[in-house]
Amino acid sequence: MSQARISPEQSSIQWSRLLEQVYQGRQTYEFKKGFNIQLHSHDVWIVCRGIVQLSTCQQDGNVAILGLACPEMPFGLPFTQIAPYEATALSDVVLMRLSRIEMEQTPALAQGILLQLNRRLKQAEALFALAHHHHMSDRLQALLLLLGKEIGEQTSDGIWIGARLNHQQLADLAGTTRVTVTRTLGLLQKKGWLSLDRSRHITLHESAVVDL
């Protein structure tokens, strides 16, 4: 008799429950926004809260963004062949650290981490695709929609992005300049596609028609 197939949604719920069990009695680590997180070849970090930016520094000194580790996502040197490989707290973050041996010896952990790595792969492809939008407005909209999907919260007003990213951080992610981001955000706000609250958090109103 064939076993019932588990949907991605069910797998995600199981992973969340497993992490809750793993969290109990385990030390977590808090890092302030902008902190460079130290990486070791035998350790895996899992994001409990916040966002971690993954990047590398190119020979010309420019920083290339490789992806974002969002809540429940793993990151660390065991998952990459890129050097240098840097992890920076894009917001205040809380992380949990697992040893590579612990991960390899616990099938449920390994399976959950594989699921989340697949999520990061899809995100990396989305970031790669948006970098090829010729119009900066399209590129920034695609980035904000991606952020909304990864870390957004559905509200009655739209998709609220809980992490407060400044214009330079958005520019780095979109591959443009801070001035361009500031100008484009202003236009999108005037068109009603997004709004900013008092704490400068972004809410996306996807139903609005935008023609920049």
PyMOL commands that set and color helices and strands:
alter all, ss='L'
color gray80, all
select helices_A, chain A and resi 8-23+77-79+100-105+107-130+136-151+167-174+178-190
alter helices_A, ss='H'
color red, helices_A
select strands_A, chain A and resi 28-31+36-37+43-49+52-57+63-69+74-75+86-89+93-99+152-154+159-161+194-196+202-204
alter strands_A, ss='S'
color yellow, strands_A
deselect
rebuild
show_as cartoon
